[in-house]
Amino acid sequence: MRWNMRMKAAEAGIWKSTEMRRRLADAGLEISAGKMSALWIGNPTTVRLDDLDVICAVLDCTPAELLLCEPEKVAARRPREAETGTVAPVVPRLGRHRSVPPG
């Protein structure tokens, strides 16, 4: 998923993170400068659903416009076995703090 808030903010005429933070505060969402920075640059670690509601209200958009799917990244994560149709055997990793699978 790609976070698209900055583009939606630009479409709404919001060009600075401080302006976005002020508008969010006016709508009842007080967030820290650090969290605003993460939202603005596009790599938030988490976004609460309640916060997402406020962000969507301020930007007059839907969550689907803020969270963009990236199917090519999903395909890149797929194991090679899935592409060839063969399944690699599962080999237990034994070692420190690992137990032997049931026999």
C-alpha positions as CSV (number, residue, x, y, z in Angstrom):
1,M,0.0,0.0,0.0
2,R,1.1,3.5,-0.7
3,W,0.1,6.5,1.5
4,N,-1.3,9.3,-0.8
5,M,-2.2,12.0,1.8
6,R,0.2,14.6,0.5
7,M,-1.2,14.4,-3.1
8,K,-4.8,14.6,-1.8
9,A,-3.8,17.6,0.4
10,A,-2.3,19.4,-2.6
11,E,-5.5,18.8,-4.5
12,A,-7.3,20.5,-1.6
13,G,-4.9,23.4,-1.8
14,I,-2.9,22.4,1.3
15,W,0.8,22.7,0.5
16,K,2.4,22.6,4.0
17,S,2.3,20.1,6.7
18,T,1.7,22.8,9.3
19,E,-1.5,23.9,7.5
20,M,-2.7,20.3,7.3
21,R,-1.9,19.9,11.0
22,R,-3.9,23.1,11.8
23,R,-6.9,21.9,9.8
24,L,-6.8,18.5,11.5
25,A,-6.7,20.3,14.9
26,D,-9.7,22.4,13.8
27,A,-11.5,19.2,13.0
28,G,-10.7,17.7,16.5
29,L,-7.6,15.7,15.7
30,E,-4.5,16.9,17.7
31,I,-1.4,15.1,16.5
32,S,2.2,15.5,17.3
33,A,4.7,17.1,14.9
34,G,6.5,13.8,14.6
35,K,3.4,11.9,13.6
36,M,2.4,14.7,11.2
37,S,5.8,14.5,9.6
38,A,5.4,10.7,9.1
39,L,1.9,11.3,7.6
40,W,3.2,14.1,5.4
41,I,6.3,12.4,3.9
42,G,4.3,9.2,3.2
43,N,5.6,6.5,5.6
44,P,3.3,6.4,8.6
45,T,3.8,3.2,10.7
46,T,0.2,3.2,11.9
47,V,-3.0,5.2,11.2
48,R,-5.9,4.8,13.6
49,L,-9.3,4.4,12.0
50,D,-10.7,7.3,14.0
51,D,-7.8,9.5,12.7
52,L,-8.4,8.3,9.2
53,D,-12.0,9.4,9.4
54,V,-10.9,12.9,10.4
55,I,-8.2,13.0,7.7
56,C,-10.8,12.0,5.1
57,A,-13.3,14.6,6.3
58,V,-10.6,17.4,6.1
59,L,-9.5,16.3,2.6
60,D,-13.0,15.5,1.4
61,C,-11.9,12.1,0.2
62,T,-12.3,8.4,0.9
63,P,-9.8,6.0,2.5
64,A,-9.4,4.3,-0.9
65,E,-8.0,7.6,-2.2
66,L,-5.5,7.8,0.6
67,L,-4.4,4.1,0.5
68,L,-3.3,3.1,-3.0
69,C,-2.8,-0.6,-3.8
70,E,0.5,-1.7,-5.3
71,P,-0.1,-5.2,-6.8
72,E,3.4,-5.3,-8.3
73,K,4.9,-5.2,-4.7
74,V,2.7,-8.1,-3.7
75,A,3.8,-10.1,-6.7
76,A,7.5,-9.4,-5.9
77,R,7.0,-10.8,-2.4
78,R,5.5,-14.0,-3.7
79,P,7.9,-17.0,-3.2
80,R,9.6,-18.4,-6.4
81,E,7.9,-21.8,-5.8
82,A,4.5,-20.2,-6.5
83,E,5.6,-19.1,-9.9
84,T,7.0,-22.5,-11.0
85,G,4.2,-24.5,-9.5
86,T,6.6,-26.6,-7.3
87,V,6.6,-26.5,-3.6
88,A,9.8,-26.6,-1.6
89,P,9.8,-29.0,1.3
90,V,9.5,-27.5,4.7
91,V,12.7,-27.9,6.7
92,P,12.6,-27.2,10.4
93,R,15.1,-24.7,11.6
94,L,16.7,-26.1,14.7
95,G,18.8,-24.1,17.0
96,R,18.7,-21.8,20.0
97,H,15.3,-21.6,21.6
98,R,13.6,-23.7,19.0
99,S,11.8,-26.9,19.6
100,V,11.7,-30.0,17.5
101,P,8.4,-30.4,15.6
102,P,6.0,-33.1,16.7
103,G,6.9,-36.5,15.1
